[in-house]
Amino acid sequence: MKNLKLKAACAGKDWSQQDFANEVGVSRQTISAIEKGNYNPSVNLCIKICQSLGKTLDDFFWPDSRDRKKLI
């Protein structure tokens, strides 16, 4: 499932994928894969992502009611 919330949060900080990757210590390709929904990051990486953006795990990695319906 695409992670458009993450992409929007990075855009809100005016960060490119590379800027964000540098911030959390991964490659730009990893950030791209997370945004596209092609990669499930480790819990530690999820925490780094959330801390760098001032958000919670729920904000990016917990499906809201619309997303849950797609999973069923």
C-alpha positions in Angstrom: 0.0 0.0 0.0 1.4 3.4 -1.0 2.5 5.7 1.8 1.4 9.0 0.5 1.3 10.5 4.1 5.0 9.9 4.4 5.6 11.5 1.0 3.5 14.5 1.9 5.2 15.0 5.3 8.6 15.1 3.5 7.3 17.6 1.0 6.0 19.7 3.9 9.6 19.9 5.2 10.8 20.6 1.7 13.0 17.5 1.8 13.8 15.5 -1.3 14.0 11.7 -1.0 17.7 12.0 -0.7 17.5 14.6 2.0 15.1 12.4 4.0 17.2 9.3 3.4 20.3 11.1 4.7 18.3 12.2 7.8 17.3 8.6 8.7 20.4 6.9 7.5 19.1 4.8 4.5 19.4 5.0 0.7 17.1 7.1 -1.4 15.9 3.9 -3.0 14.7 2.7 0.4 12.7 5.8 0.9 11.2 5.4 -2.6 10.3 1.8 -2.0 8.6 2.7 1.3 6.6 5.5 -0.3 5.5 3.1 -3.1 4.6 0.4 -0.7 7.2 -2.0 -2.0 9.2 -2.3 1.2 8.1 -2.7 4.9 10.7 -1.0 7.1 11.9 -2.4 10.3 10.4 -1.1 13.6 13.7 0.8 14.3 13.5 2.5 10.9 9.8 3.3 11.4 10.8 5.0 14.7 13.6 7.0 13.0 11.2 8.1 10.3 8.6 9.3 12.8 11.1 11.1 15.0 12.7 12.9 12.1 9.2 14.1 11.0 7.7 14.8 14.4 5.0 12.2 13.8 3.8 9.0 15.4 3.8 5.5 14.1 0.1 5.6 13.7 0.4 8.7 11.4 2.4 6.7 8.8 2.3 3.0 9.5 -1.2 2.2 10.9 -4.0 1.9 8.3 -6.9 4.3 8.8 -10.5 3.0 8.3 -10.4 3.5 4.5 -7.1 1.6 4.2 -8.4 -1.2 6.5 -11.3 -1.8 4.1 -8.8 -2.2 1.2 -7.0 -4.9 3.2 -10.0 -7.0 3.8 
